[in-house]
Amino acid sequence: MRTITAGVPPARPYLLAAIGAGAETLFPGYFALVMATSAVSIASFLLGHLLVAHALVYLNWLFYLSLWALTLVRLVRFPRKVVDDLFDHQRAPGFFTLVAATCMLATQTTLVAGGHAIGTYLWWFGLCLWFVIMYAFFTAVTIRLHKPTLAAGINGAWLIAAVATQSIVVSRGALDGLSAPSPPIQFLCIAMFMIGCMLYLAIIPLIFYRLTFVRLELRDFSPPYWINMGAVAITTLAGATLILRIGHWPVLAPIAPFLPGFTVFFWAASTWWIPLLIALMAWRYVIRRDVPSYEPALWGMVFPLGMYTTATFQLSRALGLDFLAGVSRGFIVFALAAWLAVFLGLLRHLWKCAQPLRAGRLALR
């Protein structure tokens, strides 16, 4: 039997190595895990599934803090890899998940757990992250010397820029309820709503062109394309959030007649995407028999399902259309099933990653 050095836990060297390896290869868009969990939790809360909603709050804080720990390790130990990701047209949009996850967690914590103070800190943190990541990303991909083709450079993940922007509006609405924040904050929310709309309308034609005119391989029909729907779903939610505050937020008065029609437009767009995305996934996994496997980008598919559920429910409240709430009550089943399936995939993935650690401990006995 091999003797262990006194005072040193057997697993420690392997655990540190595992953390370092995880941080080095961390996918920038992994915070979509937090986004998806928040969206499903909020939808569950609004529809009366309180036990699920509260359980997902505590689980989501574990996800959020763990991902930030890995991100900080990556920034300190592997800064060059972070910079390389920032200049990568495929991976760089994932950084916007830091903003969206922070603001979505603020919304979840405020609505479901009643943590108004924590939600406020998270909102300001998310707003600061928005300015840093938004302009760092677009500056980096603009000044890059060797740029990819449109086919190789863009996918649905680019729309997380719009998601991150609208999450600021949604989160602020949750924090203030029907009470009016200061006029500058009200105006900021209106401006962010418009910027989010602008980003979606600017990016989606490029994605639509790629889907319809560029030959794509199986791997190109990836989960991030569900953000095509998720981005307009959260835009619908942001619009519904503002509509519900007409008469309470004075700064909204001049644009009040404009908001309902514009919001319904985005809800219709999000609904239009759903059958097409299902058809594309069926083509990949059923007709072409590609084997499903866990990947971090799958959370980018779960998030839109939860967000569409919430957006449709809030739109029904904003416009007084009760039949839309029935759509949400049916859709929550798909959102919860998708979250559970991907979560089980994550657990299986983590178990596989832990095998070297377990083997290392056995070797030291």
C-alpha angles and dihedrals in degrees: 000000000000117000118234119223108257116260096011116110110230094232097047100093091045093045092052090047090050092050091049093049091047092050093046094054097033111145108235090223096055090108085078082086088068092043092053094046092049093049093050092044093050092047090050091050094050091049094049101257092130100162092056092043094053094043090054092053093063093041091049093054088055090052093046097049093043093051092047090051091054091044093053091048088051092050092051101039103027107028092147091060090051090053091047090053091050091058093044112100091207101045103029097075087064090075088072088070087073089064097041093045092050094050094041090051088050089054093046094047092048099045102034103029100027092234098149097159094049090045090054093053090048091050093054090045090050091049091053091047089051093059093045098046098037095057096033090055099046092042092050097049091043099052095040108124099212110042126187124239118267090256093054099036110050136056139147092286089077088072090066083084087068092042092053091050095050092045088067090059094045093048094049091050090054092049096051101033108192093331114103120246119210116301092251090056091047090051091046090055091051091048092049090050090053093045091051090051090048093051092050094047091047097048104035095068089059092050092045090050091051092050095049106033107028122072109244132200126221092264090055091068089074131156094260088075086073085072085074084074098031093057093057091041092058089043087056090050092049090050092048089048090056094043090055089055097051105123091025100060107053094200089064093063098091094052098037095106090050100051104070096053093044091049094050088051091059093044090053090049092051091049091049091057096056101075092043093051091047090051092051092049090048090051091053101043104026108030098031091032097223110175114245115231135170117272129161091243089069088081086065086066096047094050095062091050092054092041094050089052092052095041093051092049093050092045089054089055094045095051098030092241104145095182090067090062087063089060089056093049090056096040095054088072091062092044093052093044092051092047092050093047094050092043090055087050089053092051091050090049092050090048090055091047090052094057095088089050092051091045090051092053092050091050091057095053 
